[in-house]
Amino acid sequence: MICVSICLGSACHLKGSYTVISTLQSLIKEHTLEESVEIKAAFCLGHCTKGVSVKIDDDTINNNKIYSVSPSTVIDFFNEEIIRRLTI
């Protein structure tokens, strides 16, 4: 199970965190990954100036990287980070 934590803090909220969440939920459902991917809310991941902050599990692949995702990049993020992890 992949756990995707998405910041809902005020800066990320203003940058579209709810759109990112709803898009990811749609993509997960579209790819029938409900049993493989879980979305969780987080409050402040510490990257407030960079966009909607997203963390995947304890991201040992990328040294616990915090991703900056926007409503316009969420599909690429899904394909490049989530789908890739499920096919490793």
Buried (B, 14 or more C-beta within 10 A) or exposed (E): EBEBBBBBBEBBEEBBBEBBBBBBEEBBEEBEBEEEBBBEEBEEBEBBEBBBBBBBBEBEEEEEEBBBBBBEBBBEBBEEBBBEBEEE
